[in-house]
């Protein structure tokens, strides 16, 4: 499983259960940030290989 997927799933489960809501929101945002950074890195690497 991907790191971002695990972070988002754990965050959503914590939100649904109402446990540590602030920590759950942080986990979800960190998961989203990991997705965005990995997509940017993929696009940068793809651009370098074409040149």
Rosetta blueprint (number, residue, H / E / L):
1 X L
2 X L
3 X H
4 X H
5 X H
6 X H
7 X H
8 X H
9 X H
10 X H
11 X H
12 X H
13 X H
14 X H
15 X H
16 X H
17 X H
18 X L
19 X L
20 X L
21 X H
22 X H
23 X H
24 X H
25 X H
26 X H
27 X H
28 X H
29 X H
30 X H
31 X H
32 X H
33 X H
34 X H
35 X H
36 X H
37 X H
38 X H
39 X H
40 X H
41 X H
42 X H
43 X H
44 X H
45 X H
46 X H
47 X H
48 X H
49 X H
50 X H
51 X L
